[in-house]
């Protein structure tokens, strides 16, 4: 079988996912693709096959009919999500690799990926001290049509897959992943970002780890410093106010889940409104001692006066060596005294302001 229609049939079978007209035209140049696909659809329908070809939003897919899908569900391979597939690629390329090493490279989500891959029998794990040693199984070789489960043959297959996806080997192996400073790790959950590692990008001592990353999420104001030894994309975020947090989530949505980001923004907006309502009952005027405090006060809508209650961060000395807050009546927690969770951190600071004003 080498006709145009058979080539399209083979493509739909091999792909396992919907293909559009453009993809099919690349295989059969200058032909009436839609007519050929329609002929295939009619033939499969007429023969009463357990398979069918369906059109979905202008794309075509070959699949098991619904009445048979449930019967073969137990032996059908599970589809691997992109993050899980890249974790599998890392195990295959670097095997044997420990769970601890894998998590360091791929982030905490690797624990869930390992569980999924073990359940699918793509990898096996052997105890090694306090961790486990991972490697691919014969099922991995069979799934990817490898003649051998030899590690070198597997490495060649990973390189082939990376080229086919036009992603580059580094990206397949997590070297173009996302790094985030510890103070913003909880921001990843708000954005629905599964793949990341926690790093301290503010010191050049982390330079080797940073080489494996393509994106760094850092505090606003450090881009120039970090850019001196990191050549990837730097995204500056901040979480002084609820509005800052919303802006930061919007900046990172492309790397996570739009639905999760939307839900998080709705939740944060509700919190913001609650604190504005609380501040409405406070009549005392305030005198912010730093720009950071001023932005918080403005979001809450508190009155400002030169003779108002002095509010300052609790860090004592600024980066320029200037003493801050020595005469302040209310101190806002920062750095070691602040919550690590970004939402809780803002609430903690706003509570300090509102609670302090009520007690004065």
C-alpha positions in Angstrom: 0.0 0.0 0.0 1.7 3.2 -1.1 -1.2 5.4 -2.5 -2.0 8.8 -1.2 -5.0 7.6 0.8 -3.0 4.9 2.4 -0.3 7.4 3.4 -3.0 9.5 5.1 -4.4 6.4 6.9 -0.9 5.5 8.1 -0.3 9.1 9.4 -3.6 9.1 11.3 -2.8 5.7 12.8 0.8 6.6 13.8 0.0 10.0 15.2 -2.5 9.0 17.8 -3.6 12.7 18.0 -5.6 15.0 15.7 -3.9 16.2 12.5 -5.0 19.2 10.5 -5.1 19.7 6.8 -1.7 21.4 6.7 0.0 18.5 8.3 -1.6 16.0 5.9 -0.8 18.2 2.9 2.9 18.0 3.8 2.6 14.2 3.3 0.6 14.2 0.1 1.4 17.3 -1.9 -1.1 18.9 -4.3 -3.9 16.5 -3.6 -7.5 17.0 -2.5 -6.8 16.0 1.1 -10.4 16.5 2.3 -11.8 14.2 -0.4 -9.2 11.5 0.5 -10.0 11.7 4.2 -13.7 11.6 3.6 -13.2 8.4 1.5 -11.3 6.9 4.4 -14.0 7.9 6.9 -16.7 6.3 4.7 -14.7 3.1 4.3 -14.1 2.7 8.0 -17.8 3.3 8.7 -18.9 0.8 6.0 -16.8 -2.0 7.1 -18.1 -1.9 10.7 -14.5 -1.5 12.1 -13.8 -1.0 15.8 -11.9 2.0 14.6 -13.2 5.2 13.2 -11.9 8.5 11.8 -13.5 11.6 13.2 -13.3 15.3 12.4 -12.8 17.6 15.4 -12.7 21.3 14.8 -11.1 21.0 11.4 -8.7 18.2 12.5 -8.9 14.5 11.9 -8.2 11.6 14.3 -8.3 7.8 14.2 -9.6 6.4 17.4 -11.4 3.4 18.9 -15.1 3.7 18.8 -16.7 4.6 22.1 -18.5 1.2 22.5 -15.1 -0.6 22.4 -13.0 1.9 24.2 -14.2 0.9 27.7 -13.6 -2.8 27.0 -9.9 -2.2 26.1 -9.3 0.5 28.6 -7.3 -1.7 31.0 -4.7 -2.6 28.4 -4.6 0.7 26.5 -1.4 2.8 27.2 -2.0 6.0 29.1 -1.3 9.2 27.3 1.7 10.9 28.8 1.4 14.6 29.5 4.2 16.8 28.3 5.7 17.4 31.8 5.7 13.6 32.5 7.1 12.8 29.1 10.1 15.2 29.7 10.7 13.6 33.1 10.7 10.2 31.4 13.2 11.6 28.8 15.5 12.7 31.6 15.4 9.3 33.3 16.0 7.6 30.0 18.9 9.8 29.0 20.7 9.9 32.4 19.8 6.4 33.7 20.5 5.2 36.2 19.4 8.3 38.1 18.2 8.7 41.7 14.8 10.2 42.6 16.7 12.9 44.6 18.7 13.9 41.5 15.6 13.9 39.3 13.7 16.1 41.7 16.6 18.5 41.9 16.6 18.9 38.1 12.8 18.8 37.5 11.3 20.2 40.7 8.9 18.7 43.3 6.4 17.7 40.6 8.8 14.9 39.6 7.6 12.8 42.6 4.1 12.6 41.0 5.7 12.0 37.5 7.7 9.1 38.9 4.6 7.5 40.4 2.7 7.8 37.1 5.6 6.3 35.1 6.0 3.4 37.5 2.2 2.7 37.3 2.6 2.8 33.5 5.6 0.4 33.8 7.9 2.7 31.8 10.4 2.9 34.6 11.5 0.7 37.5 12.9 1.8 40.9 15.3 0.1 43.2 16.1 1.2 46.8 19.4 3.0 47.2 20.0 4.4 50.7 17.3 6.9 51.5 16.3 7.4 47.9 15.6 5.1 44.9 17.5 4.5 41.7 15.4 4.8 38.5 15.8 3.3 35.0 13.7 2.5 32.0 12.0 -0.9 31.5 11.5 -3.2 28.5 8.1 -1.7 28.2 9.7 1.7 27.5 11.7 0.1 24.6 8.6 -1.6 23.2 6.5 1.6 23.5 9.0 3.6 21.5 9.6 0.8 19.0 13.3 0.2 20.0 15.0 -3.0 19.0 17.1 -2.9 22.2 16.8 -1.6 25.7 20.5 -0.8 25.6 21.1 2.7 27.3 23.0 4.0 24.2 20.1 3.0 21.9 17.7 4.8 24.3 19.9 7.9 24.3 19.7 8.0 20.5 15.9 7.7 20.6 15.7 10.6 23.1 17.8 12.7 20.7 15.5 11.7 17.8 12.4 12.6 19.8 13.8 16.0 20.7 14.6 16.7 17.0 11.2 15.6 15.9 9.6 17.9 18.4 11.9 20.7 17.3 12.5 21.5 21.0 16.2 20.9 21.3 17.7 18.2 23.5 18.4 20.7 26.4 14.7 21.6 26.6 13.7 17.9 26.6 16.0 17.3 29.4 14.8 20.1 31.5 17.7 22.5 30.9 15.4 25.2 29.6 13.2 25.0 32.7 12.1 27.6 35.1 13.9 28.7 38.2 12.3 30.6 41.0 13.7 32.2 44.2 12.5 30.7 47.4 10.3 33.7 48.3 8.2 33.2 45.2 7.8 29.4 45.2 4.2 29.6 46.3 3.6 31.8 43.2 4.1 28.8 41.1 1.1 27.1 42.6 -1.1 30.2 42.0 -0.1 30.1 38.3 -0.5 26.3 37.9 3.2 25.9 37.0 4.3 22.3 37.6 7.8 22.3 36.3 10.3 24.5 38.1 13.3 24.3 40.5 13.9 26.5 43.5 17.3 28.4 43.3 19.0 31.4 44.9 19.7 33.5 41.8 21.1 36.4 43.7 24.5 34.8 44.2 26.9 33.9 41.5 27.7 30.7 43.5 24.5 29.2 41.8 25.9 29.9 38.3 26.3 26.2 37.5 22.7 25.4 38.4 21.4 28.4 36.5 23.0 27.1 33.3 20.3 24.4 33.2 17.5 27.0 33.1 15.9 29.1 30.4 13.7 31.3 32.7 14.4 32.9 36.1 11.7 34.4 38.3 13.2 36.9 40.7 12.3 39.9 42.9 11.9 43.2 41.1 15.1 45.3 41.1 17.6 42.5 40.7 17.5 42.0 37.0 20.8 43.9 36.3 22.7 42.0 39.0 21.4 38.5 38.0 21.8 39.3 34.3 25.5 39.6 34.7 25.8 35.8 35.0 22.5 34.5 33.6 21.7 34.7 29.9 18.2 33.4 29.8 14.9 35.2 30.3 14.5 37.0 33.5 11.0 37.8 34.8 10.9 40.3 37.7 7.9 39.9 40.0 6.8 41.4 43.3 4.2 40.8 46.0 4.0 44.0 48.1 0.3 44.5 47.3 -2.5 42.3 46.1 -2.4 44.2 42.8 1.3 43.3 42.5 0.5 39.7 42.9 -2.2 39.8 40.2 0.2 41.5 37.8 2.9 38.8 38.6 0.4 36.0 37.9 -0.6 37.5 34.6 3.1 37.7 33.6 3.6 34.0 34.3 0.4 32.6 32.9 2.1 31.4 29.7 4.1 28.9 31.7 1.2 27.5 33.7 -2.5 27.0 33.6 -4.8 29.8 32.5 -7.7 28.3 34.4 -5.6 28.1 37.6 -4.3 31.6 37.1 -7.9 32.9 36.6 -9.1 31.2 39.8 -6.2 32.6 41.7 -6.8 36.1 40.5 -10.4 35.9 41.5 -9.5 34.7 45.0 -6.8 37.5 45.4 -9.2 40.2 44.2 -11.7 39.1 46.8 -9.0 39.3 49.5 -8.0 42.8 48.3 -11.6 44.0 48.6 -11.9 42.5 52.1 -8.9 44.5 53.3 -10.1 47.7 51.7 -13.4 47.2 53.5 -11.5 46.7 56.8 -9.5 49.9 56.2 -12.6 51.9 55.5 -13.4 51.9 59.3 -10.0 53.3 60.2 -9.9 57.1 60.6 -6.3 57.5 61.8 -3.9 59.1 59.3 -0.6 57.4 58.6 2.9 58.5 57.5 4.6 55.8 55.4 8.4 55.7 55.9 9.3 53.9 52.6 7.9 53.5 49.1 7.0 49.9 49.8 4.7 51.0 52.7 3.3 53.8 50.6 2.1 51.4 48.0 0.4 49.2 50.6 -1.3 52.2 52.2 -2.5 53.4 48.8 -4.1 50.1 48.0 -5.9 50.0 51.3 -7.1 53.6 50.8 -5.8 54.8 54.2 -5.4 58.6 54.8 -1.9 60.0 54.7 -0.6 62.9 56.8 2.8 64.3 57.7 1.9 64.0 61.3 0.3 60.5 61.0 1.3 57.2 62.5 4.7 56.2 61.2 4.8 52.9 59.5 8.0 51.2 58.3 9.5 47.8 57.3 11.2 45.9 60.1 14.5 45.3 58.3 16.2 48.1 60.3 18.8 49.2 57.7 18.2 49.7 54.0 20.5 48.4 51.3 22.2 51.8 51.2 23.0 51.6 54.9 20.2 54.0 56.0 18.4 53.2 59.2 14.7 52.6 58.7 11.9 52.5 61.2 13.8 53.5 64.3 10.9 55.9 65.2 8.1 53.9 63.6 5.1 53.0 65.7 4.1 50.1 63.4 6.6 47.7 61.8 5.7 45.5 58.8 7.3 42.1 58.7 9.9 41.5 56.0 12.5 38.9 55.0 12.9 36.3 57.8 9.9 37.6 59.7 7.5 37.3 56.8 5.4 34.4 55.6 6.9 32.4 52.7 3.5 32.0 51.0 3.0 35.1 48.9 -0.7 35.5 49.7 -0.2 35.0 53.4 2.7 37.4 53.3 0.6 40.2 52.0 -2.2 39.4 54.5 0.3 39.3 57.3 1.6 42.8 56.4 -1.8 44.3 55.9 -3.0 42.8 59.3 0.1 44.4 60.9 -1.0 47.8 59.6 -4.7 47.5 60.4 -4.2 45.8 63.8 -1.5 48.3 64.7 -3.7 51.3 63.9 -6.6 49.8 65.9 -4.4 49.4 69.0 -2.9 52.9 68.9 
